[in-house]
Amino acid sequence: MKAATRNRILSLLVVVAVLSSLHSCLRKPSNNEDQPTAATTLPTSSTENTTAVDPYFDWYVRGNGSDFVGKVGYVVTYNKKGCTQESNWVIPTYVKDKQFYNESGTVPHKTEVRVVEQDLEHSTHSYYHGYLLVEDTTSKEQFYINVHNFTGIRYWEIADLETAARLGELIAEFNQSSDYYPVDYKNRKVDIPDGTHIIVVGLTGIRSKIDQNTHQIEALVFKEWSNGYGSGTVFYNIDDLSIIY
């Protein structure tokens, strides 16, 4: 074999080897490889032998889903109902009277329950409204709750406040540490003392016209305003808040 031919063959082999190495390095991991999933990072019910919770199906958005019977979860506040700064959070319970549901009492926020029966009506897409007959896993007492007051995730135990706020309402403590003061709907500075407890109601919405990159959290705060004492909506930088309840 001539030297020139041999050199061309060696050069081709080197190119093939390099391309093979690059393909191996750039190959995307398959779905079966170790990929973190949201379902493995969110705390679910503390009761043993319960069904695994998929947070992106029918759990973190109340009423999104149609089959709750047998599932274990928690009675929680929803849409700021039952949320006051001065008292423990409580959620209304109901008794059924024919086709009507009448308020009968209250149950503490975060009470663990198992769903016994459901009475749901389809609203739109996969969204439902109605009532669940639930059993307190500790006292075994049974009562009805609004389906929107039921969740399968202990979102208040999630360290990432932005994720927790997306999943439900909670209480956080404010301490100024970021470069951004709290602001109101008109983007005006709101004086909030360090150590103030606020009610986180969710993430800052687009319609608020508040910069979501600097003020990610929407919350209620009870304080003295120009027109008297009461609650008001304020937007916060996430670095200034820590979950306490």
N, C-alpha and C positions, 0 to 999 in steps of 0.2 A: 504494500500500500504506500502510495506517495505521501510525503510529509505534509503537503498542502491539504490533501483530502483528509488525512488523519486529524489535522488541526481544526478543519471545518466541523468534523464530527464531534470533537471534544467541546467546541464552542457551543454547538447545538445542545449537548447534554447539560452544560452549565446553565443555559437559558431555561431549559425545562425544569431543572432543579430549583432555580430561583422562583419561577412562576408557581410551582407547586407549593413552595414555602409561603409565598405571599397569599395564595388562596387559603391556606390553612390559618394564617393569622387573621385574615379579613372575614372569615366565615362567621355568619351570625349564629348565635346559639339557638338550638332547637327548643320547642316548647317543653320538651321533657327534661331540659337541663335545669340546674338550680336557679330559678327565677323567683324573687320575692313577690308575694301576692298580698293584696290588701286583706284578704280573709284570714291570713295567718298572723296579722299584726294587731287586729282589733280585739279587745277583750269582750268575750261573750258571757253567757250566763254562768254563774258559779255552781249551778246544780249539776251533778254528775249525770252521765248517760243522756245528754240532751243532743239534739240535732245540731250539727255544725252550722254556723250562721254565715251566710253570704251577704256582706254589708251593702253590696250594690244591687240586691234584688228587692226584697220587700221589707227591709228592716229599718234602714236609717231614714227613709221617708215614710212617715206614718200613713197607713191606709193604702200604700202602694203594694198590692198583692191581695190574693183572695183566699189563701188557705193558711189559717193561723191555728187551727185546732191541734192541741197536743204540744204546741211550742211553748218554751219557757222564755220569759223575758221580764221586762220591768215596766211599771206604771210610772210615766214621766210627764212633766209639764210640756205643753205645746202651745205655740202662738201666744206666749206671755200670760196665759190663763193660769191663775194660782200663784203667780210670781209676785211676791212683795218683799221688800227689803227688811221689813220689821218682823216677819214671822217665818216659821218653817214652811216650805213649799208643800202644798197639799193639792190633790186632784179629786174632782167630784166622782162619786160612785152613783150608780143608778139601780132602780128596781123596775121590772117590766110590768106594765099594766096594759094588757091587750096589745095593741100596736104602738103604745106610747112608752117612753122611758122617762121616769121621774127621778130627780135627784134625791138621794137617800142619805148621803153622808160624804165623808172624804177619806182619802187614803194618802199616806206620805209618799212624796216623790222618791223614786228608786226602790219601791216595794217590789220584791220578786214574786212573780205569779206564773201560773200555768193556764193556758187557754183551754177551757172546757167546751164552750160552744161559741158560735159566731152568728151574727145577724147583719149581713152586709149587703149593700146595694152598689151596683156598678155605676161609676160616675163618668169617667172618661179614660180612654186608653186602658191602663192596668190599675187605675186609681179607684179606690172604693171608700165608702163612708158607711158608718153604722156603729154597732156595739159588739163587744166581746164579753162573754161570761167567763170570768177568770177566778182562779182559786189561789189565795195567798199560800205560798209554798211553806210558810212557817206556821201560821195560825189555822190553815185549812179553811178559812172563811171564804165564801163565794160571793161575788158581786159583779155587776156590769160596769164596764168602763167604755168610753169612746175609743174606737180603734186608733184614733190619732194620738192617744195617750199611751200607746204601747210601742216598745222598742225591744229588740233582742240584743242590743249592744250596750255595754257599760262605757259609754262614750266619755263620761266624766273622769275615767281613769287613763285616757289617752294623753300622753305627754305633749303631743303637738296640738297647741290650742287651735290652730287653723282647721285641722281635721275635726277636732272635738266640736268646734262651733258649727261646722257644717252638719254635724250629726244631731245636735240637740242643744237645748238651753242649759246654762250653768252659771255659777257665781265665780267671779274672778276678783283678784285684788289688784288695784292700780298702784304702781310706783314708777314715777317718771325716770326713765333711763335712756330712751331714744332721743333723737334730735327733732321729734315731732310732738307738739302739744295736741291734746284732744281737741276736737272741733265739733261744731254743731252742723245742722243741715246746710247752713249758709257759709260753711267753711270758716267760721269765726272761732277764735280760741275760747275754750271753756276751762275755767280754773277748777281742777280736781285735786284735792289734797292727797298726798301719798298715804297709802293704807286704806283708801276708800274701796268698799266692796261694791261691785257693779254686777248687773244681770246681763250676761252675754246672750243675745237673742239670735245671732247668726253672723254671716259674713257681710261685709259692706256691699250693697247692691249697686248695679250700674245706674239705676234710676236716681240714686241719691246725689249723683254728680260729685261725689267725693273721690279723691284719688285712692284707688284700691291698692296701689303699690306702697303707699305710705300709711294708710289708715285702713287696715284690713278687717277690723272687727267693729260691729255695731252692737251697742249695749245700752241698757237703761241705767240711769243713775238717779238716786234720790238725794236731792240737795235743795238749798234755798236759792230760788231763782228771783228775778226781778218782780215777778207777780206772786211770789209766795213759795212755800215748800211743796215739793212734789217730785214726780219722776219726769225725766226728759231723755231723749235719744241723743247719744254722743258717739262719735267715731274715734277709735283708738289705734295707735300703732301696736302691733302684736307683741313687740319686745317689752312693752310697759305692763303687761298683764301676766298673772299666774293663776291657774285654776285652784280654787279652794273648796268647791262643792259642786 
